[in-house]
Amino acid sequence: MIKKIVFSFLLVLAMSAYSQNTEINNYKYIIVKDRFDFLKEQDQYQTSSLTKFLLQKKGFTVFLSNEQFPAELSENRCLALTAVVKSTSSLFVVKNKIELEDCYGKVVYSSEEGKSKEKDYKKGYHEAIRNACNTMSDIDYTYNPEAKDVLVNENSESVVELPIKKTIQTKVIPEIKEPVVVKKLGSNPIETLYAQVKPNGFQLVNTKPAIVFEVLKTNLIDIFIIRGKNGIMYKSKNTWIAEYYENDQLVVKQFDIKF
């Protein structure tokens, strides 16, 4: 009886690890925050640089959040996971763990806690982060995109191919979803909006003035969740893009936002 329980427990752990690894493989890049919440300065004690280096050794393509990104990543931050180092340190023990979050702030993967009793801050953080990264041995990364990228043509309607989700079974049966029609942007001039600070984000108003959007902050730079709509707002070069669903259609609009 005990053997069966142990076997079932190990099987659940193995399936959970496989599922996490499969999800991580769907992301092409990792962005490491250039300043973690428990620190006061960018890359203080070289914690961000060390995290980038350790993740690169695991086969990921990694950028710090203040570095220049490839064009495709600048236009679509959802191609990347964001690596965040969390701290639960006490007076005598440095404790850190590494979390990987998607573009909506959902934690996709979390390492075990790494610890250090070094009194020197830099040595302590480095040892704890290295120890946390060493617990990520269950990750076997190979990039495997979920779906093809389809560009939006301004003069015609385009079809966006949705990712095919797979379930671990004896037979893998793809769940095929209907294509989503994207509303064309048209050639209208870009509307200017003005940002007003709100708790956890901003409200964006036009010149009337009327509130056009309320956006909420995420852990990613220049990416916001649009409140009340199934969508996000992100910055592409010098323009802000709003993508959301309206009557089962994906709407894509461009704005010039003054903060």
N, C-alpha and C positions, 0 to 999 in steps of 0.2 A: 504493500500500500504506500509506504514512504517513498519507495523507488518511483512509483507512478506519479506521486505529487511532485517530486524533484524533477522528473522528466518533463512534466507539464509546465512547470515553472521555467525551466531552461528553454523549452520550445517557445513560450510566450516572449521571453527575452530576445531570443534569436529572431523571431518574426518582427518584433518592435525595432530591433537594430537594422534589419533589412529594409523595413519601411522607411526609417529615417534616412538611411544611406541612399535609397532610391530617390527620395524627395530632394536631397542635397545635390544629387547628380543632375537635376533639372536646371541648376543655376550655373551660369557661365562665369560669373565673377563674384568676388567678395570685396566689400568696402569696409575698411577698418576705420572707426571713428578716430579723428585726430586728437580728440580730448575725451577721456572717459569721465563719467559724472562724479567720481570720487576724487578727481584731481582738479587743480585750479588752472593749469596751463596746457597749451597744446603739446602733445607728445612729452609730457613731463616724465622725467626719469626714463625716457625712451620706451615707454610702455606700449605706445601705438606701433612704433617701428619694430619692436620685438615681436608683437603679435602678428604683424604683417609677415615678418621673416619666418615665423614658425608655421603659419598657414601656407606660405609658399612651398615650404619643405614637404607639405602634404599633397602638393600637386595643384593647388588652386592658383588662379590668376587673381592677384590681390592689388588693390589700390588704397592708399589713405584717402580719407574723405576730402582733403584739401589738395589732392593731386589732380592733374588733367586726365579726364576719362576718355576712352574711345567714343567715337560719335554715336554708335548704337547704344552705349550705356548712358550717355548724356540724354538721349531721347527717350530711353525706357529704363528707368531705375529698377524695374521689376526683373531685369535680367540678373540682378545681383542680390546676394544675402549681405546683411550688415553684421559685422563682428563687433560685439560689445563685451568688454571685460567688466564684470560686476565684482564688488568688494563687500565682504561681510567681516572685515578685519576687526580684531579686538585690540586691547592695549598691548598685548605681548605676542600676538600671532597675526601674521598677514594671511588673509584668505581671499583668493580670487577664483572665479570661474569664467569660462568663455561661452557666450551665447551667440547663436546665429539666428538672425531675425529676417523675415521676408519684408517686402516693401510696404506691407500693411502693419508692421510691428509685431506680427505673430512669431513666437519663438519656435523655430523649426528644429533646433538642436541645442542641447546644453551639455557642456562637459561636467565632469565631477569637479569638486572643489580642490584647488591646489593650495598648499599651505607652506609657510616659511616662518622661522623664528629669528631670522636675521634682523638686527636692530637698524642697520643702514637701510633707508627707504628704497633706494635703487636696487640694492642686492635683494632685499626682501620681496619687492614686487616682481623682479625678474625670476627669482626662484619659484614663487607661487604661480606665476603665469606659465612658466615652463612645465611645472608639475601638473597644472590643469590641462595643458595641451597634450601631455603624455597620456592622459586618460582618454583621449579621442582616437585611440587605436582601432576602434570599430569602424572608422570612416575609411572607405576605399573609394576615393573620388575618381570618377571618369565622367566628363561632361556628356550629358544625354538630353538634348533639348526636348521639351514637351511637344512643341508644335512649330510649324513654319511661321516666319514673320511675313505679314502681308502689308504692303504700303498702301496708304490712303491716297487715291487719285482725286485731286480737287475737282475735276470736271466729270466724275462719274461715281456711281455707287460701287463700293468695294465689299468683298466678303472677307471676314476675319475668321480664320480657322481656329477653333477652340481646342485646347489640349485634350487628348484622349486619356481618360483615367483608367487605370488597370487595378484589378483586385487580385491578390495572391490566392490562386485556386489551382486545381489540377489542370484546368483549361483556362487560359486567359481570354476573356471575352471583352472586347473594347466597347465602351459606352459612347456611341456616336451621337453628338448633339447637332441640332440644326444650326446652320450658319447664321451669324449675326450681321444684319445690314447696318452699315455705317452711314450716317447722314453726311453729305459732302459739306465742306467748309464754305464753299463759295468764294467770291472775290470781294466780299464786304470789307471795309476798312476795319483794322483792329480796334476794338473798344478799349478805352482807358478806364481802369477801376482804381479806387483809392482804398488802401488798407487801414482799418481802424482796429487797434489792439483790443482783444477780448481774452477772457480766461481760456487758456489752452489753445489760443489761435487768433484769428482775425475775422472781422466782417468786411466784405468787399462791397463798396458802394460806387454807384455811377454819379454823373454830374447832376442828376435831378434834385437832391440825392435820393436814391432808393437802394436798398440792400439787394445785391445780386446773388452773392454766395456768403455762407459762413464756412470757414475752413478750419480744421483742427490739426495741430502739430503732430508729427510722427518723429521717430528716432532718426529719420533720414533728412539730410539737408535738402531744402527746396522741394520737398514732397509733402503735400497736405491731403487729408481726407475731407471730402465735401460733405458737410452735414446735411442730412435730409435727402441725399441723392446717392445712388449706388455708383460712386466714382471717386476719382482723385484729381488733384491739380498738381502739376510739376513744372519746373523751369527747363526750357530747351533753348540754350544760348541766351538771347536777351528777351525771349517771349515766354509767357506763361500759357500752358495748355491745360484746359479742363476736359476731362473725359468722364462721361457719366451716361447712364441709361435713362431713356425717356420713351415711354410706350413701347418697350421691348426693342428699342433701337439705340445703338451706341452713338452718342453725340460727341463730337470733337470740336472745341472752339478755342480760339486764340485770344489772349488779352495782354494789354500792357498795364502792369500793376505798379502803382506808386506806393512805396512803403514809407 
